[in-house]
C-alpha cells in the first residue's frame, strides 16, 4: 500500500478542468443555471431594496440585528426543509461529520461570512458609498488571483481580461467623491478577502465534498446566526432588540425573512451548479439593474462617467456569458478522449468516486481511504 503523500488542495474549479471517468447524473439545478442566476439576481435586488426601506423609511438602521433575525428564521426553516426534502442527504452528511470536517469546511464558511459583513459595515463608517463600491468592484479580481495562488496555476487569460474589464467599469462608475481614509480602506480590503474566502470555502463544501445545498444551508445558517447575535450587541447595543417588531411590523419582517431564505437557497444552488466567480459577477449585474431601475422609474440622475463605467461592465458581463463557455464532460465510453477546454471555462467538480484519481484533493489527510489506485 502506497502512503498518502498528496497535500490538501483547495480545488477551486475556476482553473482546474477535473474530468471524471463517468459524468455525474444530471440534476435540475445543473440543467437550469441561467434560471437560477436570474432568480438570484431578482431576489438579491428585492431584498436590497426592502432592507434599504427598513433602514431608512422605517427607522431601523441596525443591520446586525436584522441579519440575526433573518438567520434565526433561516436556521429553523432550512432544518425543516432538509429533514423533509433531503432526508437521505442529511443522514449522509451526519454520518461523515466529524469535528475536523465541521471546523474546516463548515465553521470556516460561517466565520468568513461574519467577518465579511463586519468589515464591510466598519468601512462604511469612514468611507463614502461610492468609494466602498469602487473597492468592492475588485472582489472578482481578488477571487481569480486567490484561486490562482491556491492552485498554483496561471488564471486563463480570457477570464482575467473579462474580470478586470468588469471591475474597472464598476470602479469608473463609482468614481466621484472619494474620501480616502486608510483605516476604512484596510477594513474594506479585509472584508473583500473574507468574502473571497467564504465563496471558495462554500464552493468547496458544495462541489468538492458533495454536500447538498439545502443540507449545507441548515448547517451554515446557525453559525451565521450565532456570529450575528454576538456582533449585534457589540456594535449596535441592546435597545434595537426591543424595536424590531414595533418599528418594522410583523408583515414586513416576515416578507424580509422569506426573501432572505429564498435568496440563500438560490445562492447555494447557484454556486453548486456554476462557481463562485459567477456569483460575484451576478452581484455586479444586480447593481447595474438597480441603477437602471432607479433611473427609469425613480428619476435618479446618472452622470456620463457612470454611464461609461457601467457600459464597460455590462459589455464584460455579456462577453463572459456568451464567449466563455463551460467545459464539456468527456465521453464515458472513451476515458482517454479529452475535449478542449475553452479559456476561462469553469467546469463543475464531478461526483466523488473511490476510483477517481483526484478524489484526495478535497479531503483532509486523516479522512482519506485507500482504493484500487493506491495498491
C-alpha positions in Angstrom: 0.0 0.0 0.0 1.4 3.4 -1.0 1.4 6.1 1.6 -0.8 9.2 1.1 1.7 11.9 0.1 -0.7 14.4 -1.6 -1.2 17.7 0.1 -4.6 19.2 0.8 -5.8 21.2 -2.2 -8.4 24.0 -2.1 -9.6 22.6 -5.5 -11.1 25.8 -6.9 -12.8 24.9 -10.1 -12.1 28.2 -11.9 -8.8 26.9 -13.2 -8.6 23.1 -13.0 -10.6 21.0 -15.5 -11.5 17.9 -13.5 -12.5 15.0 -15.7 -14.3 12.0 -14.2 -14.5 8.6 -15.8 -18.3 8.8 -15.6 -20.2 12.1 -15.8 -22.5 12.8 -12.8 -26.2 12.2 -13.2 -27.9 15.4 -14.4 -29.8 17.3 -11.9 -32.5 20.0 -12.3 -30.0 22.7 -10.9 -27.3 21.7 -13.4 -29.7 22.0 -16.3 -31.1 25.4 -15.3 -28.1 27.5 -14.1 -29.4 30.5 -16.1 -32.8 30.5 -14.4 -31.1 30.1 -11.0 -28.9 33.1 -11.8 -31.8 35.2 -12.8 -33.7 34.2 -9.7 -30.7 35.0 -7.5 -30.4 38.5 -9.1 -34.1 39.2 -8.7 -34.2 38.1 -5.1 -31.0 39.9 -4.2 -32.2 43.2 -5.7 -35.6 42.8 -4.0 -34.0 42.1 -0.6 -31.6 45.1 -1.1 -34.5 47.5 -1.7 -36.6 46.1 1.1 -33.7 46.3 3.6 -32.9 49.8 2.4 -36.5 50.8 3.2 -36.3 49.1 6.6 -33.1 51.0 7.5 -34.4 54.4 6.3 -38.2 54.7 5.9 -38.9 52.5 9.0 -36.1 54.0 11.1 -34.3 50.7 11.9 -30.7 51.2 10.9 -29.4 48.1 12.7 -28.1 45.6 10.1 -26.7 43.1 12.6 -30.0 42.7 14.4 -31.8 42.3 11.1 -29.3 39.8 9.9 -29.6 37.9 13.2 -33.4 37.8 12.8 -33.0 36.5 9.2 -30.7 33.7 10.2 -32.7 32.7 13.2 -35.7 32.0 11.0 -33.5 30.5 8.2 -31.8 28.1 10.7 -35.2 26.7 11.7 -36.7 26.7 8.2 -33.7 25.2 6.5 -33.6 22.4 9.0 -37.2 21.5 8.4 -36.7 21.6 4.6 -33.6 19.5 4.8 -35.3 16.9 7.0 -38.4 16.8 4.8 -37.0 17.1 1.3 -33.4 15.8 1.7 -33.5 13.1 4.4 -31.0 10.8 2.7 -28.5 13.6 2.0 -28.9 14.9 5.6 -28.3 11.4 7.0 -25.2 11.0 4.8 -23.9 14.4 6.0 -24.3 13.4 9.7 -22.6 10.1 9.0 -19.5 11.7 7.7 -19.4 14.7 10.1 -16.5 15.0 12.5 -15.1 17.9 14.5 -12.2 18.2 12.0 -14.6 18.1 9.0 -17.0 20.6 10.6 -14.3 23.0 11.7 -12.5 23.0 8.4 -15.5 23.0 6.0 -18.5 24.4 7.8 -17.3 26.7 10.6 -14.8 28.4 8.3 -17.6 29.5 6.0 -19.6 31.0 8.9 -16.7 32.8 10.3 -15.7 34.2 6.9 -19.2 35.3 6.2 -19.5 37.2 9.6 -16.0 38.7 9.0 -17.0 40.0 5.6 -20.2 41.6 6.9 -18.4 43.1 9.9 -15.5 44.6 7.9 -17.9 46.0 5.2 -20.0 47.8 7.8 -17.0 49.2 9.5 -15.7 50.5 6.2 -18.9 52.5 5.6 -18.3 54.4 8.8 -15.3 56.2 7.4 -15.6 55.9 3.6 -18.1 57.3 1.1 -20.5 54.9 -0.5 -19.0 55.4 -4.0 -15.5 54.6 -2.7 -16.7 51.5 -1.0 -18.4 50.3 -4.2 -15.2 51.1 -6.1 -13.2 48.9 -3.8 -15.9 46.1 -3.8 -15.7 46.1 -7.6 -12.3 44.4 -7.4 -13.6 41.4 -5.4 -13.8 39.3 -8.6 -10.2 40.2 -9.4 -9.1 39.1 -5.9 -11.1 35.9 -6.3 -9.3 35.0 -9.6 -5.9 35.8 -8.0 -6.7 33.8 -4.9 -7.7 30.7 -6.8 -4.6 31.0 -9.0 -2.4 31.2 -5.9 -4.1 28.4 -4.0 -4.0 26.0 -7.0 -0.5 27.3 -8.2 -1.9 27.8 -11.7 -1.9 30.8 -14.0 -5.5 32.1 -14.5 -6.9 31.8 -18.0 -6.2 34.9 -20.0 -9.8 35.3 -21.2 -11.2 35.1 -17.6 -8.6 37.6 -16.3 -9.3 40.2 -19.0 -13.0 39.9 -18.7 -13.0 40.2 -14.9 -10.6 43.1 -14.9 -12.7 44.9 -17.5 -15.9 44.4 -15.4 -14.2 45.5 -12.2 -12.7 48.5 -13.9 -16.0 49.5 -15.3 -17.7 49.5 -11.9 -14.7 51.4 -10.4 -15.1 54.1 -13.1 -18.8 54.3 -12.5 -18.2 54.7 -8.7 -15.5 57.3 -9.2 -16.6 60.6 -7.8 -16.3 62.0 -4.3 -13.6 59.7 -2.9 -12.8 60.2 0.8 -9.6 58.3 1.4 -9.2 57.0 5.0 -6.6 54.4 5.5 -8.4 52.6 8.2 -11.6 52.3 6.2 -9.7 51.1 3.1 -8.0 48.4 5.2 -11.4 47.3 6.6 -12.9 47.0 3.1 -9.8 45.1 1.9 -10.2 42.7 4.8 -13.9 42.4 4.0 -13.2 41.5 0.4 -10.6 38.9 1.4 -13.1 37.4 3.8 -15.8 37.3 1.1 -13.4 35.6 -1.3 -12.5 33.1 1.4 -16.3 32.5 2.1 -17.0 31.9 -1.6 -14.1 29.5 -2.1 -15.0 27.6 1.1 -18.7 27.4 0.1 -17.8 26.2 -3.4 -15.5 23.5 -1.9 -18.2 22.4 0.5 -20.9 22.1 -2.2 -18.8 20.7 -5.0 -15.6 19.1 -3.8 -17.3 17.5 -0.8 -20.7 17.0 -2.5 -22.9 18.5 0.3 -26.5 19.1 -0.8 -27.3 22.9 -0.9 -30.3 22.5 1.5 -28.2 20.5 3.9 -25.4 23.0 3.7 -27.8 25.8 4.4 -29.1 24.0 7.5 -25.5 23.6 8.7 -24.2 27.1 7.9 -27.2 29.3 9.0 -26.9 28.5 12.8 -23.2 29.6 12.6 -24.1 32.8 10.9 -26.9 33.4 13.4 -24.5 32.9 16.3 -22.0 35.3 14.8 -24.6 38.0 14.0 -26.1 37.6 17.5 -22.6 38.0 19.0 -21.7 41.1 17.0 -25.1 42.9 17.3 -24.8 44.0 20.9 -21.2 44.9 20.5 -21.8 47.4 17.6 -25.5 48.3 18.0 -26.3 47.9 21.7 -29.3 46.2 23.2 -32.0 48.7 22.5 -32.7 47.6 18.9 -33.7 44.2 20.2 -36.9 45.7 21.5 -37.6 47.9 18.4 -37.6 45.2 15.7 -41.3 44.4 15.7 -42.7 47.8 16.8 -40.8 49.7 14.0 -40.8 47.2 11.2 -44.0 45.3 11.8 -44.6 41.6 11.5 -45.8 41.5 7.8 -42.8 43.4 6.5 -40.4 41.5 8.8 -41.9 38.2 7.5 -41.5 39.3 3.9 -37.9 40.2 4.6 -37.3 36.8 6.2 -38.9 34.9 3.3 -36.8 36.9 0.7 -33.6 36.2 2.7 -34.5 32.5 2.9 -35.2 32.2 -0.8 -32.0 34.2 -1.7 -29.8 32.0 0.5 -31.2 28.8 -1.1 -30.8 30.2 -4.6 -27.2 31.3 -3.9 -26.2 27.9 -2.7 -27.8 26.2 -5.7 -26.1 28.7 -8.0 -22.7 28.0 -6.5 -23.3 24.2 -6.6 -24.2 24.4 -10.3 -21.7 27.0 -11.5 -18.9 28.6 -9.4 -18.0 31.4 -7.1 -16.9 33.8 -9.9 -20.3 33.7 -11.5 -21.9 34.7 -8.2 -19.6 37.7 -7.7 -20.3 38.8 -11.3 -24.1 38.3 -10.7 -23.8 40.8 -7.9 -22.4 43.4 -10.3 -25.2 42.7 -12.7 -27.7 43.2 -9.9 -26.1 46.6 -9.1 -26.5 47.6 -12.8 -30.1 46.6 -12.8 -30.8 48.6 -9.6 -29.2 51.7 -11.2 -31.2 51.3 -14.4 -34.4 50.8 -12.4 -33.7 53.9 -10.3 -33.1 56.0 -13.4 -36.2 54.7 -15.3 -38.7 54.6 -12.6 -37.4 56.9 -9.8 -35.9 59.7 -12.0 -32.4 59.3 -10.5 -29.6 61.3 -12.1 -26.7 59.4 -13.6 -23.5 61.1 -14.9 -21.8 60.4 -18.1 -18.9 58.9 -16.2 -21.3 56.4 -14.6 -22.8 55.6 -17.9 -19.4 54.9 -19.4 -18.3 52.7 -16.5 -21.4 50.6 -16.3 -21.5 50.2 -20.1 -17.9 48.8 -19.8 -19.0 46.5 -17.0 -22.2 45.3 -18.9 -20.1 44.6 -22.0 -17.8 42.5 -20.0 -20.7 40.6 -18.5 -22.2 39.9 -21.9 -18.8 38.7 -23.2 -18.4 36.4 -20.1 -21.9 35.0 -20.7 -21.7 34.3 -24.4 -18.0 33.9 -25.2 -16.7 31.9 -22.2 -18.4 28.5 -22.5 -18.3 25.7 -19.9 -16.1 22.7 -20.3 -18.0 19.7 -21.7 -17.7 16.4 -19.9 -15.7 13.6 -21.6 -17.4 10.7 -23.2 -18.0 7.9 -20.7 -17.2 5.3 -23.3 -13.8 6.8 -24.1 -11.9 7.6 -20.9 -8.8 8.7 -23.0 -10.8 11.2 -25.0 -10.3 14.8 -23.9 -12.4 17.7 -25.1 -10.7 21.1 -25.4 -11.2 23.5 -22.5 -12.3 26.9 -23.6 -10.4 29.7 -22.0 -11.9 30.8 -18.7 -14.3 27.9 -18.5 -15.5 26.7 -15.2 -16.2 23.0 -15.3 -18.2 21.5 -12.5 -16.5 19.3 -10.0 -17.5 15.7 -10.6 -19.2 13.5 -8.0 -16.7 11.8 -5.7 -15.7 8.3 -6.7 -13.4 5.9 -4.8 -11.6 5.2 -8.1 -11.3 8.9 -9.2 -7.6 9.8 -9.2 -8.1 13.3 -7.8 -10.5 12.4 -5.0 -8.0 13.1 -2.3 -7.6 16.7 -3.2 -10.8 17.6 -1.3 -10.3 15.6 1.8 -8.1 16.0 4.9 -5.3 13.6 5.1 -6.8 11.7 8.1 -10.1 11.2 6.2 -8.7 9.6 3.1 -9.4 6.0 2.4 -7.3 3.6 0.2 -8.6 2.4 -3.1 -7.5 0.3 -6.1 -5.2 3.1 -7.3 -3.2 3.0 -4.1 -2.3 -0.6 -4.4 
